Structure formats: C-alpha cells, structure tokens
C-alpha cells in the first residue's frame, strides 16, 4: 500500500466474485448486509437486524452500560457465525461501522476493545463527514434519474436515532451539509429525562424539532425545495401508505397522508405498534419521533409530497466496496467548491490560491512515482493550496499558523475531522519552519501519515514559490529527475530568477523530504 493510501476490501475468488459484508452499529439496532460483488455489481444475499439499547445508554447517561456492551457482543458473535457460513472470514471482506451512539460514548474505547477481543471485529466509528460523503455518492444516481428533482433544490434528510443528517443539493452540487443533534431515540430519551406525561410528549418533541428546523431553514430559503427522506422509519411509512413497491428508487408520499399516519403512530403505545406491525422494540420506539421530524420539515418548507429513497448506509458502504470510487472526481469537486466558499469567507486572493493549486496538481501528477500518494492526498493538497493564505485574514505575521487554526476549526464538506487536520498541517508548512515532533498535531500522527504530510507540504512549497509574484505567469511545468535534482522546465518564461531565489530560501523542505534540490530552467 502506498504511503497515505487506504486499504480496500479485495478478497476475490477465481471467477472475480467476492462475498462481503457490512455491519452498521446504530443507536437502536445492529444491522448486517451480506452481498456478492462481481464486476462492480452488488447483489445482496441476506440482511439481519437485532435491537440494542446503545442510544438509550449514550444519550441518557453519556456512556454505554456493561450489560449493553455484552448484548452487542452477543449479537455480533451471532453475526460472526453467520459470516462463517458464507465463508466470510478475512478482515478484508468485512467492514463494521458505528455511528453517534458509539462515537459520543465516553467509554467508546472500552466498547471497541471489548468487541474486538470477543469477536475479532474491528469497529470503525464514522463521523458526520463520512456519513455525508457516502450519502452524497449513493443518492446522486437516484437524483439524476429524475430530471425535475436533480435540477431543483433537493433537501436530503435522514433522521437517525441520534442525529439528523441534511444535504442540500442542486444540479448535483452540494449547497450545504449539516448534522444536527436531533434523533428519534434522542427525542425519546428527552421525554424520559423530564418524565413528561403522555399528553405532553408530542408538544415537547415538536418544540425540540422546530428549533432544529429553524436552523435548517437558514440554509434553504430560496425557491421550491423538494424533500428526499432516507431512513428505515420513513421507508416503513411508505410501505404502508403507497401500493408502489418500496423496491423502487423513489416513492412519493402526499404530505397529508404522512401526517395522518404520523398522528396514528403517535396515538399508539409502543406495545400496540409492536403487536400491530410485528416490529422490534427498537424500531417501534423510533417510528413516531422520526416521522414527526420529517413531517415538521415538510410543513416548514410547504412541501406537498415527501420523496422516500430506497437507500441506506449499508447500501452506500457496499457500493464503495464494489469499487465505486469514494474519492471520484465528482466528489472531489464538491470538496473543492466547499473549500473555495471558505476561502472567499476569509478574503483569500483567489487567483493566486487557485493557480498555486493548479501548479501543485501538475507537480503531484508528474511526481507520482516519487511521493506514492493517492487521490485522497491529491485532494488534501489541493484544499491546502486554496486555503494556505487564509490566515492573512487574522494577521500577516505568522499567518501560516493562523491558516492552520482557521482550517482546523472550519467545516469543509466531504472532509472528516482527520482529513481537515491534515489539510491544516500541509497549509501550515507551506512556509517557515519544517515539520517537527514538537509541533501541535504533527507529533500525534503515525509514521506513514507524517511522511505523507511532509511530502504534500514540500510539493505545496514549490508551487507557492512558482507563483511568488502572484502573476500566474508560469502556466506549465515539465519535471526532469536526476539522482540529486528535480529540474523544472518552464516553457515560455524568460526570467526565472525571482522564483529560483524564492526556492533557494524555501525549497529546503523538498530537498529534505525527497533528497533532491529543485532547479528551474527556462524553455523558450
């Protein structure tokens, strides 16, 4: 694996057929999907679900009870036996993720270690950025299939047990993304905390929901909005209200029908829902609060019908395993657009920043054999180039450190907190001091990631030096390597003395990291 790369699930049989599994540890249940993959096509073989009380513990007490951890061990051990029946035994065939109930627990490390020691399963707590990323990649083909939906402002919403994820998309572009601490199980726990009487439960939940809906409104106040709902609760509602098969990509529910069904669900007790619909306890508990949240969002935006997508997190993860590139060009363009929006906010000189990013990409591509970094790192380098001068918004003095602070504390669509921190470090090292073990953030990285940061920062320094004049006069580069030199041939540029002087002062990082001194040559 190349430095800074990511390992993919690659267990393949002789005929190219792979059998894989994904497990989603949620706030109220643990779900598993087993699938066959051949030539990029996913065929789901079996799906399992068992209820757990993770969210109840985390959202009420802040940590996961020992008994609940053992319940998860029991469920995952049974899943492990099922995987063995399908001969899914290698780590490369299995991906296990956990969402907010595990991520927010104060004893999450104890939980992760116990699961691993008992079952051998490595659980990966995924953050909001990762959920938004796989949601975007999964929902985009469904939106493209409906021209009116693709061209309008589509609000993609998933109400989970612990949080509500929103994506605003128009023409395939991300307008805004946000995660809110509003979830169906979290709402239930709020009622439990305040010992709310049954007659007041709906009013208390609506007050909580409306506070979040007001925040959503701030980012979607232009023209007609279409609501695309994800999640098992709203898919269940669709199966009860619409004769059209839920296997269809998009199901349309009139908002009035959803309101009547929601009223009915909230009028029933949990036991009545379980008995009437043969539901698990975990699903019955989340149904009413989740539907109420979708309903209030729809009413706030004057929506006449809710569009329910037959899509979930496990589908998205299976698609990624199938080789549908999670860092494909279209997705990376959304990250860049988000970074440009942040650059404008901090008055970055965009012609210079975008040109530095362009030069950095040329260097990255031509030096691929030297740096060994993948497309994820190309994106990190590009974003760092766009934002490397953002710190000048604070002060020209030590602005590289201010840039690091601004980036570290900003949200860029598609980048996880870890990725954002790597962008901040690469931008921080575009000038002045080289990476040192004593530097905040850098010292905590593993060896491979430290090397990747240094390589990306060294490339960025060269690109910054090549546009030191802010004139964008260097448009193309050809790299020539010798044993101890990187010679950059610059067509159409007569005098390179200014850039060469700048490289002499700041190019030592490249020489230190790659073992080659950088020299410039005019090509006329």
C-alpha positions, -999 to +999 in steps of 0.1 A: +000+000+000+013+035-009+021+060+018-011+077+029-033+053+010-064+035+022-069-002+022-098-016+002-117-048+006-101-070-020-108-107-012-116-121-047-125-156-058-111-173-090-141-161-111-140-125-099-169-130-074-165-115-040-186-122-009-185-094+016-204-080+045-211-046+061-223-042+097-239-009+109-239-004+147-266+022+152-283+039+181-311+013+184-301-017+164-272-036+148-278-044+111-258-065+087-259-069+050-242-098+031-236-094-006-219-108-036-200-084-058-189-091-094-177-066-120-189-037-098-224-050-094-238-057-059-262-085-052-275-085-016-278-121-003-291-116+032-299-088+057-301-092+095-312-068+123-312-071+160-322-044+185-298-030+211-300-001+236-268+018+227-285+051+221-306+049+253-274+045+273-253+071+255-279+098+251-292+094+286-261+085+307-232+095+284-217+060+284-226+025+273-236+002+302-216-031+306-248-051+300-254-033+267-218-040+256-224-076+263-256-075+243-236-062+214-210-089+219-238-115+217-253-100+186-220-096+168-209-131+178-241-145+162-233-123+131-198-137+130-212-173+129-234-163+100-204-148+082-186-181+086-215-199+069-208-176+039-170-182+042-166-145+050-136-149+074-110-124+063-108-088+076-107-076+040-142-090+035-159-072+064-165-035+072-180-027+106-191+009+113-206+027+143-225+060+144-233+086+170-243+063+199-208+048+200-189+079+188-203+100+216-199+075+244-173+084+270-163+047+272-162+041+234-126+028+236-137+002+261-166-007+239-144-010+208-117-031+226-143-054+241-160-061+207-126-067+191-114-091+218-146-110+219-154-112+181-123-102+162-143-075+145-127-041+141-153-014+146-148+019+129-167+049+144-176+071+115-182+108+118-207+131+102-184+139+072-181+102+063-219+097+065-224+128+043-198+115+019-213+081+014-248+096+014-239+120-014-223+093-035-252+070-030-281+094-035-267+112-066-276+084-091-311+084-078-314+122-082-300+121-117-327+096-127-354+123-120-347+154-140-370+178-121-356+166-088-320+169-100-324+205-112-343+217-082-331+223-046-332+188-031-331+186+007-318+151+015-327+143+051-321+112+073-334+111+108-314+086+127-315+075+163-290+101+175-288+127+148-305+142+117-282+145+086-291+170+059-277+175+025-288+204+002-281+195-034-288+214-067-278+201-101-256+175-083-237+202-064-236+204-026-251+237-015-249+229+022-244+199+046-250+197+083-256+172+111-279+182+139-281+166+174-317+157+168-326+120+166-357+098+172-341+080+201-326+111+215-361+126+215-374+096+234-347+100+259-355+137+264-391+127+273-377+102+298-353+127+313-382+152+320-406+124+330-431+140+306-467+128+308-480+111+277-504+140+269-475+164+267-450+142+249-458+153+213-457+190+223-423+186+239-409+167+209-423+193+185-406+221+204-373+203+201-378+195+164-389+231+155-357+245+170-337+224+146-360+231+116-354+268+121-317+262+118-322+241+086-344+270+072-314+293+074-296+273+046-326+266+024-346+298+018-345+300-020-374+289-042-390+255-042-375+228-021-381+190-026-377+168+004-359+135-001-362+113+030-339+085+039-341+060+068-360+029+078-388+047+097-399+067+066-395+037+044-418+017+066-444+046+064-440+044+026-447+007+026-479+012+045-492+042+025-482+035-011-490+004-031-459+010-052-431-014-042-406+001-019-380-016-041-385+014-065-358+040-063-382+069-052-416+066-035-438+097-033-460+102-002-485+131-001-477+152+030-513+148+042-511+111+041-478+112+061-494+135+087-524+111+092-501+081+096-478+100+120-508+110+141-519+074+142-484+062+152-481+088+180-516+078+193-505+042+198-484+029+226-450+012+219-466-022+227-495-016+203-471-007+175-451-039+181-482-061+181-499-044+151-469-043+128-448-071+142-419-047+148-389-050+171-389-028+202-361-007+189-380+001+156-413+008+174-396+033+197-381+054+169-410+053+145-432+082+159-405+107+167-387+101+133-419+106+113-428+137+133-395+152+124-399+145+087-434+159+089-423+192+105-395+197+080-420+191+052-446+215+066-419+242+072-410+242+036-445+240+022-438+206+006-468+188-009-452+153-010-422+136+006-399+116-017-387+085+000-355+070-013-348+032-011-313+037+001-294+033+034-259+034+048-252-002+042-261+002+005-236+030+003-208+011+020-214-019-003-212+003-033-179+016-021-166-019-015-177-027-051-151-003-063-172+028-069-145+053-060-153+072-029-128+098-040-140+101-075-137+133-095-172+145-090-170+141-052-136+158-051-150+187-070-176+192-042-148+193-016-130+219-037-162+240-041-166+239-003-130+250+002-135+279-022-165+290-003-144+291+029-116+309+010-140+336+000-152+340+036-116+348+047-108+371+017-082+348+002-066+361-030-083+335-052-064+340-085-031+332-066-046+304-045-062+287-075-031+290-095-010+275-067-035+246-065-031+241-103+007+241-101+006+217-071-016+193-091+008+193-120+037+186-097+017+159-079+008+141-111+043+142-126+060+132-093+035+103-086+062+077-086+082+097-061+056+106-035+034+075-037+003+094-025-033+085-036-062+107-048-073+114-012-039+132-007-042+150-040-075+164-026-059+173+007-030+191-012-055+210-034-075+222-004-044+232+015-032+252-016-066+270-018-065+280+019-028+284+026-031+322+029-064+322+048-045+332+079-038+366+065-074+374+074-061+375+110-026+389+105+002+389+081+026+380+109+029+342+112-001+338+090+007+302+082-001+294+119-033+314+116-042+294+084-037+262+103-060+274+131-087+286+107-087+254+087-087+232+118-117+249+131-137+250+099-160+225+083-153+215+047-178+193+030-166+157+024-136+160+047-135+142+081-120+159+111-089+139+105-087+150+068-093+186+078-065+184+103-041+171+076-051+199+053-043+224+081-009+208+087+000+209+050-011+245+048+009+254+079+041+240+064+039+260+032+064+284+046+088+289+076+096+260+099+098+224+087+076+198+104+089+190+139+079+164+166+072+193+190+046+208+167+009+205+177-010+179+157+021+167+138+036+148+168+004+127+171+005+113+136+017+078+128+049+075+107+032+070+073+009+100+078+038+122+090+057+112+058+026+120+037+022+154+053+058+163+047+056+152+010+024+171+004+038+202+022+071+200+002+051+200-031+030+229-019+061+249-011+074+245-046+041+255-061+038+286-038+074+297-049+065+293-085+038+319-082+056+341-057+049+372-079+011+365-078+012+370-116+003+335-127+029+337-154+041+301-151+014+281-168+031+247-174+058+226-159+078+196-171+096+177-144+130+161-150+147+140-123+183+132-118+199+114-088+201+146-067+180+172-086+145+180-096+147+202-127+116+221-136+114+231-172+092+262-176+081+269-212+076+305-223+091+320-192+122+341-199+134+351-165+131+327-135+155+344-112+128+356-088+113+321-084+147+305-082+156+328-053+124+320-035+131+283-040+166+288-026+151+303+006+121+279+010+129+248-011+149+230+015+119+211+027+116+194-007+153+185-007+150+172+029+120+151+021+128+138-014+166+141-014+166+164-045+174+201-049+149+220-071+163+239-100+144+260-126+151+262-163+136+285-189+124+269-222+120+295-249 
